[in-house]
C-alpha cells in the first residue's frame, strides 16, 4: 500500500528538485534508497540515470 496517493515532487525532502523525496513520500521507502539508485545509475555512463531523473522531474507534478 502506498504512503501517499499522488506522486509529486517533495517540497520538504529535497536536495535537488525533489524527485527522490517525492518518490519516498509516495512509496514509504526512505529517500536515501532512491538517491543511491540514481547515483549508481549515473556513475557508469551518466546518461540513463540523469535522463530518467530529469524526465521524472518534468513529468511529476510539483509538491505543495
mmJSON file of the N, C-alpha and C atoms, coordinates in Angstrom:
{"data_MODEL":{"atom_site":{
"group_PDB":["ATOM","ATOM","ATOM","ATOM","ATOM","ATOM","ATOM","ATOM","ATOM","ATOM","ATOM","ATOM","ATOM","ATOM","ATOM","ATOM","ATOM","ATOM","ATOM","ATOM","ATOM","ATOM","ATOM","ATOM","ATOM","ATOM","ATOM","ATOM","ATOM","ATOM","ATOM","ATOM","ATOM","ATOM","ATOM","ATOM","ATOM","ATOM","ATOM","ATOM","ATOM","ATOM","ATOM","ATOM","ATOM","ATOM","ATOM","ATOM","ATOM","ATOM","ATOM","ATOM","ATOM","ATOM","ATOM","ATOM","ATOM","ATOM","ATOM","ATOM","ATOM","ATOM","ATOM","ATOM","ATOM","ATOM","ATOM","ATOM","ATOM","ATOM","ATOM","ATOM","ATOM","ATOM","ATOM","ATOM","ATOM","ATOM","ATOM","ATOM","ATOM","ATOM","ATOM","ATOM","ATOM","ATOM","ATOM","ATOM","ATOM","ATOM","ATOM","ATOM","ATOM","ATOM","ATOM","ATOM","ATOM","ATOM","ATOM","ATOM","ATOM","ATOM","ATOM","ATOM","ATOM","ATOM","ATOM","ATOM","ATOM","ATOM","ATOM","ATOM","ATOM","ATOM","ATOM","ATOM","ATOM","ATOM","ATOM","ATOM","ATOM","ATOM","ATOM","ATOM","ATOM","ATOM","ATOM","ATOM","ATOM","ATOM","ATOM","ATOM","ATOM","ATOM","ATOM","ATOM","ATOM","ATOM","ATOM","ATOM","ATOM","ATOM","ATOM","ATOM","ATOM","ATOM","ATOM","ATOM","ATOM","ATOM","ATOM","ATOM","ATOM","ATOM","ATOM","ATOM","ATOM","ATOM","ATOM","ATOM","ATOM","ATOM","ATOM","ATOM","ATOM","ATOM","ATOM","ATOM","ATOM","ATOM","ATOM","ATOM","ATOM","ATOM","ATOM","ATOM","ATOM","ATOM","ATOM","ATOM","ATOM","ATOM","ATOM","ATOM","ATOM","ATOM","ATOM","ATOM","ATOM","ATOM","ATOM","ATOM"],
"id":[1,2,3,4,5,6,7,8,9,10,11,12,13,14,15,16,17,18,19,20,21,22,23,24,25,26,27,28,29,30,31,32,33,34,35,36,37,38,39,40,41,42,43,44,45,46,47,48,49,50,51,52,53,54,55,56,57,58,59,60,61,62,63,64,65,66,67,68,69,70,71,72,73,74,75,76,77,78,79,80,81,82,83,84,85,86,87,88,89,90,91,92,93,94,95,96,97,98,99,100,101,102,103,104,105,106,107,108,109,110,111,112,113,114,115,116,117,118,119,120,121,122,123,124,125,126,127,128,129,130,131,132,133,134,135,136,137,138,139,140,141,142,143,144,145,146,147,148,149,150,151,152,153,154,155,156,157,158,159,160,161,162,163,164,165,166,167,168,169,170,171,172,173,174,175,176,177,178,179,180,181,182,183,184,185,186,187,188,189,190,191,192],
"type_symbol":["N","C","C","N","C","C","N","C","C","N","C","C","N","C","C","N","C","C","N","C","C","N","C","C","N","C","C","N","C","C","N","C","C","N","C","C","N","C","C","N","C","C","N","C","C","N","C","C","N","C","C","N","C","C","N","C","C","N","C","C","N","C","C","N","C","C","N","C","C","N","C","C","N","C","C","N","C","C","N","C","C","N","C","C","N","C","C","N","C","C","N","C","C","N","C","C","N","C","C","N","C","C","N","C","C","N","C","C","N","C","C","N","C","C","N","C","C","N","C","C","N","C","C","N","C","C","N","C","C","N","C","C","N","C","C","N","C","C","N","C","C","N","C","C","N","C","C","N","C","C","N","C","C","N","C","C","N","C","C","N","C","C","N","C","C","N","C","C","N","C","C","N","C","C","N","C","C","N","C","C","N","C","C","N","C","C","N","C","C","N","C","C"],
"label_atom_id":["N","CA","C","N","CA","C","N","CA","C","N","CA","C","N","CA","C","N","CA","C","N","CA","C","N","CA","C","N","CA","C","N","CA","C","N","CA","C","N","CA","C","N","CA","C","N","CA","C","N","CA","C","N","CA","C","N","CA","C","N","CA","C","N","CA","C","N","CA","C","N","CA","C","N","CA","C","N","CA","C","N","CA","C","N","CA","C","N","CA","C","N","CA","C","N","CA","C","N","CA","C","N","CA","C","N","CA","C","N","CA","C","N","CA","C","N","CA","C","N","CA","C","N","CA","C","N","CA","C","N","CA","C","N","CA","C","N","CA","C","N","CA","C","N","CA","C","N","CA","C","N","CA","C","N","CA","C","N","CA","C","N","CA","C","N","CA","C","N","CA","C","N","CA","C","N","CA","C","N","CA","C","N","CA","C","N","CA","C","N","CA","C","N","CA","C","N","CA","C","N","CA","C","N","CA","C","N","CA","C","N","CA","C","N","CA","C","N","CA","C","N","CA","C"],
"label_alt_id":[null,null,null,null,null,null,null,null,null,null,null,null,null,null,null,null,null,null,null,null,null,null,null,null,null,null,null,null,null,null,null,null,null,null,null,null,null,null,null,null,null,null,null,null,null,null,null,null,null,null,null,null,null,null,null,null,null,null,null,null,null,null,null,null,null,null,null,null,null,null,null,null,null,null,null,null,null,null,null,null,null,null,null,null,null,null,null,null,null,null,null,null,null,null,null,null,null,null,null,null,null,null,null,null,null,null,null,null,null,null,null,null,null,null,null,null,null,null,null,null,null,null,null,null,null,null,null,null,null,null,null,null,null,null,null,null,null,null,null,null,null,null,null,null,null,null,null,null,null,null,null,null,null,null,null,null,null,null,null,null,null,null,null,null,null,null,null,null,null,null,null,null,null,null,null,null,null,null,null,null,null,null,null,null,null,null,null,null,null,null,null,null],
"label_comp_id":["UNK","UNK","UNK","UNK","UNK","UNK","UNK","UNK","UNK","UNK","UNK","UNK","UNK","UNK","UNK","UNK","UNK","UNK","UNK","UNK","UNK","UNK","UNK","UNK","UNK","UNK","UNK","UNK","UNK","UNK","UNK","UNK","UNK","UNK","UNK","UNK","UNK","UNK","UNK","UNK","UNK","UNK","UNK","UNK","UNK","UNK","UNK","UNK","UNK","UNK","UNK","UNK","UNK","UNK","UNK","UNK","UNK","UNK","UNK","UNK","UNK","UNK","UNK","UNK","UNK","UNK","UNK","UNK","UNK","UNK","UNK","UNK","UNK","UNK","UNK","UNK","UNK","UNK","UNK","UNK","UNK","UNK","UNK","UNK","UNK","UNK","UNK","UNK","UNK","UNK","UNK","UNK","UNK","UNK","UNK","UNK","UNK","UNK","UNK","UNK","UNK","UNK","UNK","UNK","UNK","UNK","UNK","UNK","UNK","UNK","UNK","UNK","UNK","UNK","UNK","UNK","UNK","UNK","UNK","UNK","UNK","UNK","UNK","UNK","UNK","UNK","UNK","UNK","UNK","UNK","UNK","UNK","UNK","UNK","UNK","UNK","UNK","UNK","UNK","UNK","UNK","UNK","UNK","UNK","UNK","UNK","UNK","UNK","UNK","UNK","UNK","UNK","UNK","UNK","UNK","UNK","UNK","UNK","UNK","UNK","UNK","UNK","UNK","UNK","UNK","UNK","UNK","UNK","UNK","UNK","UNK","UNK","UNK","UNK","UNK","UNK","UNK","UNK","UNK","UNK","UNK","UNK","UNK","UNK","UNK","UNK","UNK","UNK","UNK","UNK","UNK","UNK"],
"label_asym_id":["A","A","A","A","A","A","A","A","A","A","A","A","A","A","A","A","A","A","A","A","A","A","A","A","A","A","A","A","A","A","A","A","A","A","A","A","A","A","A","A","A","A","A","A","A","A","A","A","A","A","A","A","A","A","A","A","A","A","A","A","A","A","A","A","A","A","A","A","A","A","A","A","A","A","A","A","A","A","A","A","A","A","A","A","A","A","A","A","A","A","A","A","A","A","A","A","A","A","A","A","A","A","A","A","A","A","A","A","A","A","A","A","A","A","A","A","A","A","A","A","A","A","A","A","A","A","A","A","A","A","A","A","A","A","A","A","A","A","A","A","A","A","A","A","A","A","A","A","A","A","A","A","A","A","A","A","A","A","A","A","A","A","A","A","A","A","A","A","A","A","A","A","A","A","A","A","A","A","A","A","A","A","A","A","A","A","A","A","A","A","A","A"],
"label_entity_id":["1","1","1","1","1","1","1","1","1","1","1","1","1","1","1","1","1","1","1","1","1","1","1","1","1","1","1","1","1","1","1","1","1","1","1","1","1","1","1","1","1","1","1","1","1","1","1","1","1","1","1","1","1","1","1","1","1","1","1","1","1","1","1","1","1","1","1","1","1","1","1","1","1","1","1","1","1","1","1","1","1","1","1","1","1","1","1","1","1","1","1","1","1","1","1","1","1","1","1","1","1","1","1","1","1","1","1","1","1","1","1","1","1","1","1","1","1","1","1","1","1","1","1","1","1","1","1","1","1","1","1","1","1","1","1","1","1","1","1","1","1","1","1","1","1","1","1","1","1","1","1","1","1","1","1","1","1","1","1","1","1","1","1","1","1","1","1","1","1","1","1","1","1","1","1","1","1","1","1","1","1","1","1","1","1","1","1","1","1","1","1","1"],
"label_seq_id":[1,1,1,2,2,2,3,3,3,4,4,4,5,5,5,6,6,6,7,7,7,8,8,8,9,9,9,10,10,10,11,11,11,12,12,12,13,13,13,14,14,14,15,15,15,16,16,16,17,17,17,18,18,18,19,19,19,20,20,20,21,21,21,22,22,22,23,23,23,24,24,24,25,25,25,26,26,26,27,27,27,28,28,28,29,29,29,30,30,30,31,31,31,32,32,32,33,33,33,34,34,34,35,35,35,36,36,36,37,37,37,38,38,38,39,39,39,40,40,40,41,41,41,42,42,42,43,43,43,44,44,44,45,45,45,46,46,46,47,47,47,48,48,48,49,49,49,50,50,50,51,51,51,52,52,52,53,53,53,54,54,54,55,55,55,56,56,56,57,57,57,58,58,58,59,59,59,60,60,60,61,61,61,62,62,62,63,63,63,64,64,64],
"pdbx_PDB_ins_code":[null,null,null,null,null,null,null,null,null,null,null,null,null,null,null,null,null,null,null,null,null,null,null,null,null,null,null,null,null,null,null,null,null,null,null,null,null,null,null,null,null,null,null,null,null,null,null,null,null,null,null,null,null,null,null,null,null,null,null,null,null,null,null,null,null,null,null,null,null,null,null,null,null,null,null,null,null,null,null,null,null,null,null,null,null,null,null,null,null,null,null,null,null,null,null,null,null,null,null,null,null,null,null,null,null,null,null,null,null,null,null,null,null,null,null,null,null,null,null,null,null,null,null,null,null,null,null,null,null,null,null,null,null,null,null,null,null,null,null,null,null,null,null,null,null,null,null,null,null,null,null,null,null,null,null,null,null,null,null,null,null,null,null,null,null,null,null,null,null,null,null,null,null,null,null,null,null,null,null,null,null,null,null,null,null,null,null,null,null,null,null,null],
"Cartn_x":[0.837,0.0,0.883,0.482,1.301,1.051,2.109,2.021,1.264,1.388,0.734,0.057,-1.155,-1.894,-1.443,-0.779,-0.359,1.158,1.698,3.136,3.424,4.174,4.554,5.987,6.616,7.925,7.72,8.717,8.607,8.99,8.222,8.576,9.388,9.412,10.132,11.398,11.387,12.545,13.184,13.955,14.556,16.001,16.833,18.223,18.394,17.783,17.891,16.59,15.713,14.454,13.35,13.605,12.579,12.048,12.695,12.211,12.334,13.483,13.691,12.806,12.658,11.776,10.325,9.911,8.555,8.313,9.285,9.172,9.107,9.886,9.891,8.542,7.98,6.666,5.588,5.695,4.69,4.749,5.973,6.117,6.28,6.734,7.011,8.414,9.233,10.621,11.493,12.543,13.43,13.985,14.07,14.592,16.071,16.752,18.166,18.317,17.413,17.484,17.283,16.381,16.171,17.377,17.957,19.153,20.32,20.463,21.511,21.295,20.05,19.735,20.13,19.708,20.025,21.526,22.193,23.64,24.332,23.933,24.556,24.27,23.109,22.817,23.505,23.909,24.584,26.091,26.677,28.122,28.675,28.106,28.732,28.828,27.793,27.843,27.079,26.271,25.55,24.251,24.222,23.068,21.764,21.705,20.414,19.888,20.725,20.288,19.89,20.698,20.411,19.179,19.062,17.9,16.623,16.637,15.461,15.081,16.064,15.804,15.167,15.744,15.215,13.846,13.634,12.33,11.268,11.607,10.657,10.365,11.38,11.17,10.222,10.345,9.475,8.044,7.87,6.539,5.794,6.514,5.871,5.31,4.062,3.526,4.339,4.372,5.132,4.425,5.191,4.638,4.079,3.158,2.51,3.241],
"Cartn_y":[-1.174,0.0,1.239,2.224,3.412,4.396,5.059,6.001,7.268,7.685,8.888,8.527,8.989,8.563,9.242,10.384,11.082,11.219,10.913,11.061,12.506,13.177,14.582,14.769,15.826,16.161,16.619,16.432,16.801,18.262,18.931,20.311,20.377,19.279,19.284,18.424,17.312,16.408,16.536,17.605,17.822,18.249,17.601,18.017,18.708,18.109,18.646,18.324,19.254,19.175,18.367,17.601,16.928,15.617,15.051,13.803,12.64,12.454,11.327,11.46,12.667,12.889,12.587,12.954,12.658,11.167,10.465,9.008,8.366,8.894,8.36,8.57,9.755,10.025,9.156,8.9,8.126,6.645,6.101,4.669,4.302,5.238,4.916,4.372,4.349,3.903,5.135,5.007,6.136,6.756,8.078,8.785,8.468,8.008,7.636,6.543,5.587,4.487,4.98,5.921,6.477,7.305,8.057,8.833,7.918,6.844,5.871,5.236,4.891,4.298,5.25,6.508,7.459,7.73,7.756,7.942,6.776,5.552,4.371,4.251,4.701,4.652,5.787,6.834,7.952,7.736,6.927,6.746,6.058,4.921,4.204,5.007,5.719,6.483,7.773,7.835,9.056,9.254,8.935,9.277,8.623,7.31,6.722,7.262,7.338,7.799,9.263,10.096,11.529,11.793,11.104,11.275,10.864,9.728,9.269,10.264,10.755,11.708,12.989,13.544,14.782,14.57,13.414,13.098,13.019,12.385,12.297,13.682,14.546,15.902,16.675,16.474,17.17,16.649,15.356,14.725,14.828,14.75,14.75,16.131,16.199,17.494,18.037,19.316,19.951,19.748,19.503,19.324,20.619,20.463,21.654,22.14],
"Cartn_z":[0.0,0.0,0.0,-0.752,-0.902,0.232,0.634,1.742,1.341,0.117,-0.374,-1.695,-1.916,-3.096,-4.378,-4.3,-5.505,-5.557,-6.724,-6.934,-7.297,-6.445,-6.646,-6.172,-6.671,-6.113,-4.671,-3.856,-2.442,-2.244,-1.413,-1.084,0.21,0.961,2.234,2.215,1.484,1.427,0.053,-0.122,-1.435,-1.289,-2.07,-2.188,-3.524,-4.559,-5.905,-6.638,-6.755,-7.495,-6.813,-5.788,-5.006,-5.552,-6.573,-7.172,-6.193,-5.599,-4.674,-3.438,-2.927,-1.785,-2.132,-3.329,-3.773,-3.928,-4.493,-4.61,-3.23,-2.287,-0.929,-0.252,-0.391,0.203,-0.421,-1.711,-2.43,-2.075,-1.918,-1.675,-0.208,0.617,2.014,2.223,1.168,1.239,1.461,2.213,2.503,1.22,1.203,0.033,-0.205,0.823,0.685,-0.371,-0.4,-1.371,-2.792,-2.98,-4.313,-4.749,-3.831,-4.161,-4.522,-3.775,-4.064,-5.436,-5.741,-7.043,-8.176,-8.089,-9.156,-9.232,-8.102,-8.102,-8.792,-8.448,-9.045,-10.532,-10.983,-12.425,-13.169,-12.462,-13.107,-13.218,-12.345,-12.321,-13.576,-14.034,-15.149,-16.455,-16.796,-18.035,-17.91,-16.875,-16.574,-17.307,-18.584,-19.407,-18.926,-18.682,-18.279,-16.948,-15.947,-14.634,-14.623,-15.242,-15.289,-16.138,-17.265,-18.138,-17.419,-16.739,-16.007,-14.911,-14.195,-13.117,-13.671,-14.71,-15.291,-15.921,-16.539,-17.107,-16.012,-14.906,-13.789,-13.224,-13.15,-12.654,-13.566,-14.871,-15.813,-15.768,-15.53,-15.576,-14.238,-13.135,-11.818,-11.5,-11.015,-10.585,-9.404,-9.281,-8.202,-6.87,-5.818,-4.474,-3.929,-3.011,-2.402,-1.21],
"occupancy":[1.0,1.0,1.0,1.0,1.0,1.0,1.0,1.0,1.0,1.0,1.0,1.0,1.0,1.0,1.0,1.0,1.0,1.0,1.0,1.0,1.0,1.0,1.0,1.0,1.0,1.0,1.0,1.0,1.0,1.0,1.0,1.0,1.0,1.0,1.0,1.0,1.0,1.0,1.0,1.0,1.0,1.0,1.0,1.0,1.0,1.0,1.0,1.0,1.0,1.0,1.0,1.0,1.0,1.0,1.0,1.0,1.0,1.0,1.0,1.0,1.0,1.0,1.0,1.0,1.0,1.0,1.0,1.0,1.0,1.0,1.0,1.0,1.0,1.0,1.0,1.0,1.0,1.0,1.0,1.0,1.0,1.0,1.0,1.0,1.0,1.0,1.0,1.0,1.0,1.0,1.0,1.0,1.0,1.0,1.0,1.0,1.0,1.0,1.0,1.0,1.0,1.0,1.0,1.0,1.0,1.0,1.0,1.0,1.0,1.0,1.0,1.0,1.0,1.0,1.0,1.0,1.0,1.0,1.0,1.0,1.0,1.0,1.0,1.0,1.0,1.0,1.0,1.0,1.0,1.0,1.0,1.0,1.0,1.0,1.0,1.0,1.0,1.0,1.0,1.0,1.0,1.0,1.0,1.0,1.0,1.0,1.0,1.0,1.0,1.0,1.0,1.0,1.0,1.0,1.0,1.0,1.0,1.0,1.0,1.0,1.0,1.0,1.0,1.0,1.0,1.0,1.0,1.0,1.0,1.0,1.0,1.0,1.0,1.0,1.0,1.0,1.0,1.0,1.0,1.0,1.0,1.0,1.0,1.0,1.0,1.0,1.0,1.0,1.0,1.0,1.0,1.0],
"B_iso_or_equiv":[0.0,0.0,0.0,0.0,0.0,0.0,0.0,0.0,0.0,0.0,0.0,0.0,0.0,0.0,0.0,0.0,0.0,0.0,0.0,0.0,0.0,0.0,0.0,0.0,0.0,0.0,0.0,0.0,0.0,0.0,0.0,0.0,0.0,0.0,0.0,0.0,0.0,0.0,0.0,0.0,0.0,0.0,0.0,0.0,0.0,0.0,0.0,0.0,0.0,0.0,0.0,0.0,0.0,0.0,0.0,0.0,0.0,0.0,0.0,0.0,0.0,0.0,0.0,0.0,0.0,0.0,0.0,0.0,0.0,0.0,0.0,0.0,0.0,0.0,0.0,0.0,0.0,0.0,0.0,0.0,0.0,0.0,0.0,0.0,0.0,0.0,0.0,0.0,0.0,0.0,0.0,0.0,0.0,0.0,0.0,0.0,0.0,0.0,0.0,0.0,0.0,0.0,0.0,0.0,0.0,0.0,0.0,0.0,0.0,0.0,0.0,0.0,0.0,0.0,0.0,0.0,0.0,0.0,0.0,0.0,0.0,0.0,0.0,0.0,0.0,0.0,0.0,0.0,0.0,0.0,0.0,0.0,0.0,0.0,0.0,0.0,0.0,0.0,0.0,0.0,0.0,0.0,0.0,0.0,0.0,0.0,0.0,0.0,0.0,0.0,0.0,0.0,0.0,0.0,0.0,0.0,0.0,0.0,0.0,0.0,0.0,0.0,0.0,0.0,0.0,0.0,0.0,0.0,0.0,0.0,0.0,0.0,0.0,0.0,0.0,0.0,0.0,0.0,0.0,0.0,0.0,0.0,0.0,0.0,0.0,0.0,0.0,0.0,0.0,0.0,0.0,0.0],
"pdbx_formal_charge":[null,null,null,null,null,null,null,null,null,null,null,null,null,null,null,null,null,null,null,null,null,null,null,null,null,null,null,null,null,null,null,null,null,null,null,null,null,null,null,null,null,null,null,null,null,null,null,null,null,null,null,null,null,null,null,null,null,null,null,null,null,null,null,null,null,null,null,null,null,null,null,null,null,null,null,null,null,null,null,null,null,null,null,null,null,null,null,null,null,null,null,null,null,null,null,null,null,null,null,null,null,null,null,null,null,null,null,null,null,null,null,null,null,null,null,null,null,null,null,null,null,null,null,null,null,null,null,null,null,null,null,null,null,null,null,null,null,null,null,null,null,null,null,null,null,null,null,null,null,null,null,null,null,null,null,null,null,null,null,null,null,null,null,null,null,null,null,null,null,null,null,null,null,null,null,null,null,null,null,null,null,null,null,null,null,null,null,null,null,null,null,null],
"auth_seq_id":[1,1,1,2,2,2,3,3,3,4,4,4,5,5,5,6,6,6,7,7,7,8,8,8,9,9,9,10,10,10,11,11,11,12,12,12,13,13,13,14,14,14,15,15,15,16,16,16,17,17,17,18,18,18,19,19,19,20,20,20,21,21,21,22,22,22,23,23,23,24,24,24,25,25,25,26,26,26,27,27,27,28,28,28,29,29,29,30,30,30,31,31,31,32,32,32,33,33,33,34,34,34,35,35,35,36,36,36,37,37,37,38,38,38,39,39,39,40,40,40,41,41,41,42,42,42,43,43,43,44,44,44,45,45,45,46,46,46,47,47,47,48,48,48,49,49,49,50,50,50,51,51,51,52,52,52,53,53,53,54,54,54,55,55,55,56,56,56,57,57,57,58,58,58,59,59,59,60,60,60,61,61,61,62,62,62,63,63,63,64,64,64],
"auth_comp_id":["UNK","UNK","UNK","UNK","UNK","UNK","UNK","UNK","UNK","UNK","UNK","UNK","UNK","UNK","UNK","UNK","UNK","UNK","UNK","UNK","UNK","UNK","UNK","UNK","UNK","UNK","UNK","UNK","UNK","UNK","UNK","UNK","UNK","UNK","UNK","UNK","UNK","UNK","UNK","UNK","UNK","UNK","UNK","UNK","UNK","UNK","UNK","UNK","UNK","UNK","UNK","UNK","UNK","UNK","UNK","UNK","UNK","UNK","UNK","UNK","UNK","UNK","UNK","UNK","UNK","UNK","UNK","UNK","UNK","UNK","UNK","UNK","UNK","UNK","UNK","UNK","UNK","UNK","UNK","UNK","UNK","UNK","UNK","UNK","UNK","UNK","UNK","UNK","UNK","UNK","UNK","UNK","UNK","UNK","UNK","UNK","UNK","UNK","UNK","UNK","UNK","UNK","UNK","UNK","UNK","UNK","UNK","UNK","UNK","UNK","UNK","UNK","UNK","UNK","UNK","UNK","UNK","UNK","UNK","UNK","UNK","UNK","UNK","UNK","UNK","UNK","UNK","UNK","UNK","UNK","UNK","UNK","UNK","UNK","UNK","UNK","UNK","UNK","UNK","UNK","UNK","UNK","UNK","UNK","UNK","UNK","UNK","UNK","UNK","UNK","UNK","UNK","UNK","UNK","UNK","UNK","UNK","UNK","UNK","UNK","UNK","UNK","UNK","UNK","UNK","UNK","UNK","UNK","UNK","UNK","UNK","UNK","UNK","UNK","UNK","UNK","UNK","UNK","UNK","UNK","UNK","UNK","UNK","UNK","UNK","UNK","UNK","UNK","UNK","UNK","UNK","UNK"],
"auth_asym_id":["A","A","A","A","A","A","A","A","A","A","A","A","A","A","A","A","A","A","A","A","A","A","A","A","A","A","A","A","A","A","A","A","A","A","A","A","A","A","A","A","A","A","A","A","A","A","A","A","A","A","A","A","A","A","A","A","A","A","A","A","A","A","A","A","A","A","A","A","A","A","A","A","A","A","A","A","A","A","A","A","A","A","A","A","A","A","A","A","A","A","A","A","A","A","A","A","A","A","A","A","A","A","A","A","A","A","A","A","A","A","A","A","A","A","A","A","A","A","A","A","A","A","A","A","A","A","A","A","A","A","A","A","A","A","A","A","A","A","A","A","A","A","A","A","A","A","A","A","A","A","A","A","A","A","A","A","A","A","A","A","A","A","A","A","A","A","A","A","A","A","A","A","A","A","A","A","A","A","A","A","A","A","A","A","A","A","A","A","A","A","A","A"],
"auth_atom_id":["N","CA","C","N","CA","C","N","CA","C","N","CA","C","N","CA","C","N","CA","C","N","CA","C","N","CA","C","N","CA","C","N","CA","C","N","CA","C","N","CA","C","N","CA","C","N","CA","C","N","CA","C","N","CA","C","N","CA","C","N","CA","C","N","CA","C","N","CA","C","N","CA","C","N","CA","C","N","CA","C","N","CA","C","N","CA","C","N","CA","C","N","CA","C","N","CA","C","N","CA","C","N","CA","C","N","CA","C","N","CA","C","N","CA","C","N","CA","C","N","CA","C","N","CA","C","N","CA","C","N","CA","C","N","CA","C","N","CA","C","N","CA","C","N","CA","C","N","CA","C","N","CA","C","N","CA","C","N","CA","C","N","CA","C","N","CA","C","N","CA","C","N","CA","C","N","CA","C","N","CA","C","N","CA","C","N","CA","C","N","CA","C","N","CA","C","N","CA","C","N","CA","C","N","CA","C","N","CA","C","N","CA","C","N","CA","C","N","CA","C","N","CA","C"],
"pdbx_PDB_model_num":[1,1,1,1,1,1,1,1,1,1,1,1,1,1,1,1,1,1,1,1,1,1,1,1,1,1,1,1,1,1,1,1,1,1,1,1,1,1,1,1,1,1,1,1,1,1,1,1,1,1,1,1,1,1,1,1,1,1,1,1,1,1,1,1,1,1,1,1,1,1,1,1,1,1,1,1,1,1,1,1,1,1,1,1,1,1,1,1,1,1,1,1,1,1,1,1,1,1,1,1,1,1,1,1,1,1,1,1,1,1,1,1,1,1,1,1,1,1,1,1,1,1,1,1,1,1,1,1,1,1,1,1,1,1,1,1,1,1,1,1,1,1,1,1,1,1,1,1,1,1,1,1,1,1,1,1,1,1,1,1,1,1,1,1,1,1,1,1,1,1,1,1,1,1,1,1,1,1,1,1,1,1,1,1,1,1,1,1,1,1,1,1]
}}}
